[in-house]
Amino acid sequence: MQQTESDIRSRLLVARLPAMPQILLKLLEHCQNDDAGLVDLAELIAQDPGIASKILAVANSSAYHRSGQKVGIEQSLTAIGTDMVKTLVISESVFQIFDNFSQANTTDLRSFWSHSLAAAVIAREIATRMRYPHVEEAYLAGLLHDIGRLALLAAAPKEYATNFLAQDDAKLCAVEQRTLQVTHAEAGAWLIESWQLDSFLADSVRYHHESAARLGSTHPLIRIVLLAHLLSNHESDDPAVVDAGVLCGIDSQTLSDIGERAVEQIRKATDYLGIDLAGADAVQPPVTAAPAAAPDATRERLSEEVRNLVLASNAGRSFARRQSEAELLETVTRSARILFGFDDAIMLRMNATGHSLIGCAVGPHRQRLTEFAILLSSDSPIAGAAAQMRVAYLQRTGKLFGVGEEQLLRLLGTDSLVALPLLTGGRCTGVLIGGIAQAQLADLKRRERFLRAFAAQASTALASADTERTDGDRRAASVAQKYQEASRRVAHEVNNPLSIIKNYLSILDSKLLRHEPVLGELSILNEEIDRVGQIVNGLTDLQPKTRVGATDVNRVASDVVRLFQDTEFVPASVRIITRLQDQPADIAAAPDTVKQILVNLVKNAIEALPRGGEIEIANNGHLNRDGRLYLELSIRDSGQGIPAEILANLFTPGRSTKDGDHRGLGLSIVHSLVRQIGGMIMCRSSKQGTTFEVLLPLPDPDDSTGTIGTAGFSRSAAAQSQMMDLP
């Protein structure tokens, strides 16, 4: 029976693309390691089209509101965060093991995988030769150029299983068009277009079966993928390969060399992953359809129950790691979007009297949700779902909804809603609302038991968070320890301004002997003495108030560099360079806090260069992380790097290579300060040097405090500017 285009599009919407099991095993190993880094995960994910497409789809979905699209793997992983990457990997592994796809057929993925990886490696080589500026985009395009074949296999396994093993050529495309009303090139382009990337990635997939003659004036990425696809299937002297090589300006000998290197890289990958490619290249002629065995209903039910149990348990562990109620609510709604394919999701909690459902002020809709409510006494379908404690599915089918439901449909930008009650102790404590396309409702209804299991885990976590919020005794027990930590922090941090004061007194003495003006030095001395007082007074602040006003981070960074250079703290063999923006770059933190962070990091960088070298302080612009905007500031040195045993516990007090009573406290204090202002800090280190990347939160656009936080720094900047202009 032939499929219509709308049928296959609907099935592609809910299809889960399989990944190579060997790669999933390696990813699971990494996910069980708490120290697993995004770079290692990115390297593994970039070897599999299925899991790579899932990561890209999630990073560019509504679950992660962003200022720009994420075309690269590592960029996408940074956006969604390590915890969500682990959730995705575990979820995909469980679905692959227990899903009907694996039970209905035993399709061999090895040839598809090796061809995709070869095309990716070749595309990167070609892009480098052509001086194409986005080399990793070319790699990704090569990896995903046949993703439509994987999507058709997942969406229509009965019809496509045999054709998946057929030779990838014009004959296969003709059979696909006749039986499914779509070719794998079109299906792959549809999927990628749904990610809304600012890239020609979708077009490179759509046209990879076109002739070289037709693609003569197209975008370089389209020509690169055509050549990579042909070279991964044919010898370098094949006429089609030669013609495509001419389009890219690459001769046959160079193509031969590229092909040989690709073969070697595939061999290394198969050895590392334990994949045996023997017999994987056996192909079959395309056929109209392939019969499938009748499914075993009992086995399917058992598989579904085990899958739901594992996934719900994993979700529960993820919820348990959240530290605040707002963070937990964000995680629950975001996980629901990922696991159930919601376009968007929000949470309604029961009010104290139990008479209405109130919107939770989290996510991008927090302002409207704060003022949103549904009375349980109303005839609202959502109120009915809460009262009857059952899942409700709401569709636009001509039936008029209540005003509340109409508002939520517009708010979530969808045509259907799912209302999932959260139950605790036999009563409803809230309702999770998911927006979803109508075509996906049937699949979601089949997974209702998983919906309920997920809701149970979320309910338990929210009830636990409510209990902890009222537990004051636990906080009181840690006061003494916090005071002790605060005193050690003060003793360490006072040394920095005291060192600056000491050096400036030396400069002051020298200038007075020469009868030179000392206004700038006196001003800086006065400010540093004030800073000592503020640090000492901070001993009584268990939670210092650091987010005051807005601070121009470029200005603070420039002033910190001047402090080090003017006091001759920087040896002649060490060069400090800055890459800062011309325009102001405001962040939500007090200038003294930012200064304290930078002084520690720059001081450490200088101490890491006993034989000289280079330090770079760079403003890398804005970054979206977990739906929130930050400014990224990096401090890089060209030293020998940090030993692995110290890097593993870098921000823990006492882990240091330096001597002294307070050794190892500096980075711990920096980490604490960054956390207090709502930022993040990361460290990359190798034998070529060490880089600290600090994510600093941007001011709330609704904050009326303006830039008053920079006022305390203006006198220092003016004084130093005057001092630098002296002969």
C-alpha positions, 0 to 999 in steps of 0.5 A: 500500500502506497503512503501519502506525503502527509502520512510519511511526514507525520510518521517522521515527526515521531520517529526515533532514529537508531544509533550504533549500539557500540557508540551508545555503550561508549556514551553510557560509560561516559555518562556514568563518569561524573567527570565526563567532559563535553569535549569527549562526549562531542567526539563520540556523538560526532561519529553517529548520525542518529544521536548527532541529529537528536542532539542538534534537534534538542539544542535548536528546539523550543526547550532551549530559547536562544539568541542564535542557532547551534550548528556544531555538536560541541556548541549544541552540547554546551547549550543543553548542558551535561545533565540533559546530555546524559538524560538524552543518551540514557533515554535513547539507549533505553528506547533503542533496546525496548522500542518496537523498531528493534523488535520488528527487524534486525536491520544491519546499521554497520554499512550506513554508519561507516558510509556516513562517517567516511563522508563526514571525514572526507567532507572535512578534508575537502572543506579544508582544501577549499578553504571553506570557513566552516569546516566542522559544519562540512563534517556535520553535513557529511555525517548527516547527508543520508540521515533521511534513510535512517529516518525512513527506516525508523518511520516505516520499518515494514516498508523500508527495511529491505531498501535500507540495505540497497545501493544508495543511488538513483534507482533507490530514490526512484523506488522510495518516491514510488512507495513512500512518496518521498526520497531519503534526500527529501526526508533528511532535508525535512528533518534538518529544516525543522531545526531552523538552522541558519545554514545550507545544511538542509540543502546539502542533504536535499541535493546530494544525489543531483548531477555535478552539472546541475550544481555548478553555481551552488553554495560550496557546502552543497558541492562539498557534500556531493563530492564527499558522498560520491567519494565515499561510495566510488573510487577517485577515478570514477567519472562522477567523482572526477566531475564533482572534484572539478566543481570543488577544484580538487584533482583525482590524485588529491581525492585518492589521498583523501579517500585513503586517509578516510579509510584509515580513520574509519579503521581506527574508529571501528577498532576503538568502538569494537565494530566488525565491518566484515560483510557489512558492504553486502547490498540488496536490490531495491524492492517495493516493500518487505513483509514484516512478522506479526508483532508479539503483543505480550513481548511489546507490553513487557518491553514497554513496561521495562522501558517506562520503569528505566526512563522514569527512574532516570528522570527521578535521579535527574530531578533529585540533583536540582537545588532549588524549586525553580531549578526543579520546575525548569528541569521537569518541564524541559525533560517533558519536552525532550521525552514526549516531544512537546513543543513547549511545556508549563507547570500549574501548581495547586494553591494553598486552599486547593481551590485553583491551579496557579501558574509557576513563574519559570521559563520564558512565560514567567510574567504571564504565568504569574498572573494565570489561574484556573478555578477547580470549580470551573468546567475547564477540561484542565480543572477536570483532569486535576479533579479526576486525577486523569490525563486529558488530551485537548484538540482543536476539533471545532469544540470550544474550550474555556478561556484558560485553555484558549490562552494556553494554546496561544501561549504554547503556540500549538494546536493540542494540549496534554494535561498531566496531573501530578499526584502526591498522597492521593491528591493532585498537587499540580498539572503539567501542561504540554503543547503538542502537534495533533499528529503526535497525539496518537503516539503519545496516548500509546505512551500514557503509562510512561506519562504517568510514571514521569508524573509520579517522579516529578510529584515526588521530587516537588514534594521533597523540595517543599519539605526542604524549603521549610527545614531551617534546622539543616541550614542553622547547623552549617553556620559555624562551618560557613564562618570558618570558611569565611575567615579563611577566605578573608585571610587569603583575599586580603593578601591581594590588595595588600600586595598592590598597596605595598607595590604602590607605596614603592612607586609613591616613594620613588615619585616623591623623590623625583618630585613627580605628581602622585595623585593617581597613586594616592587614589588607587591606594585609597581604593585598595585600603577601602577594599581591604575593609570591605573584605574584612567586613565580609567575614560576617556575610555568610551570603555576600550580596554581590549582584548589585547594579550592572558593571562594564566588564571590559572596563574592570578587566582593563583596570585590573591589567593596569594594576598589575602592569603599573605595580611591576607585578608582571615580569618583563618576560610575561606579556598580557594581551586583551581582546575586549569589546569596544562598546560597554559589556554590562553584567549583573555583578558589583565591580569589586566582585568582578575585580576580585575574580579577575585579580585571582585568575590573572595572579595565578596565570602570572605564577604559572609562567615562571619562564615567561609567556603570554596571558590573554584576557578576552571578552568572547561575547554573549552565550546562551546556556540552559536558556539564559544569557551570559557574557563569556570572559576567558583568561588564558596562559601559555604555561605548562598546564595543570596536572590531571590529579589537581585539575580533577578537584580544581575548585576544592580548597587545599588542591594547589601546587603552591606553598603557604598557609592558604594555598589552594584557596584562590580558585575555591574563592573564585568559584564561590564568587562566580556562583554567588553572582549566578555565573559559571566557571570552567577550566581547560588545561593541556601542555599548551596552557590553561584557559579559565572560561567565566560565564557572567550573568547579564542584567535583567532588562527589567532591572531599574538599577541601571549601571550604578554598580560601576560608579565605585570604579570610576575614580580608579579608572580616571586616576589610572588614566591620568597616571598613564599619561604622565611622562 
